[in-house]
Amino acid sequence: MDDAQSMLLWMVGGGILVVAALFVYLILHRGRKVAGEHVFRASRWSRGNHLFPTQVAITPVSVVHYTPRWFGRREQSIHMTHVASVMIETNLFFSNVMIESSGGTDPVRCHGHRKRDAVEMKHLIETYQTAQYSPRPPEPGPNVERR
């Protein structure tokens, strides 16, 4: 083999390595955890989550379901006051969570979460809903006596 063929093989091999590295970087970058305190990411070992695992962010105001894609992402949000029910289906390894809204037709369906995370999601939603519907003490104003 002469030097020109050898150089060509090195260039082709290097190009393939660069493309493979970009592919791996894209998969890892698109599947990174979204910002937030209570974010639950599905396992990459579960169905539908191999490349881009779905994530659920639970805040005191809403439940947001993120599904990364090759280009962009799908995001579904339900306000906490519109969450009607939370159903957990436990399988051998992972749990599926379904969060239904009181007015929508499409519930949030999450596959492949750890059992502990599924229970924590339900607990957080119930805690935030209880806090929103509990009566608040009146704010002290000019006509309210402080004690």
Phi, psi and omega in degrees: 000135180269175185295327180293317178292319179298317179295320179297317178297319178296320180293317178295315179298318178295321177297318178296319178297320179295316179296318178296319179295319177296321178298313179296318178299317180298317180296315180291322180292317181289335182263010182290159183288134177286159183289145177146160182282317183245082179241129183242121181253136179289159179285142176291344181276354181267162184295139178079000184236017186295311181272309184235097182291140178286153182225149177235124177252127180244122178240169177298344184256326187207168172244123183240128180251117181254133172231104179293151176226176179303316178233113181085200178203163174254131182228126179236130184234140175232127177293146186300327180287345180259004176284119182269316181204159177232123181242133178245126176247115184262127176252192183297313183251319187235169178239149174251138182240133176236122180247114182263144177260160183281344183231349185267168180259336182256108175286160174281120179245123182237125180249144169088025177270154175294152182301319180297319178293321179297316178295320179295321177299313180298317180298316179297315180299314179295321179295314180293323177292319178298319179294324180288326184265356179282146180292138180261143177292148181294146177288138178292127180233195182292332183260359180257127182279133178275145179239000000 
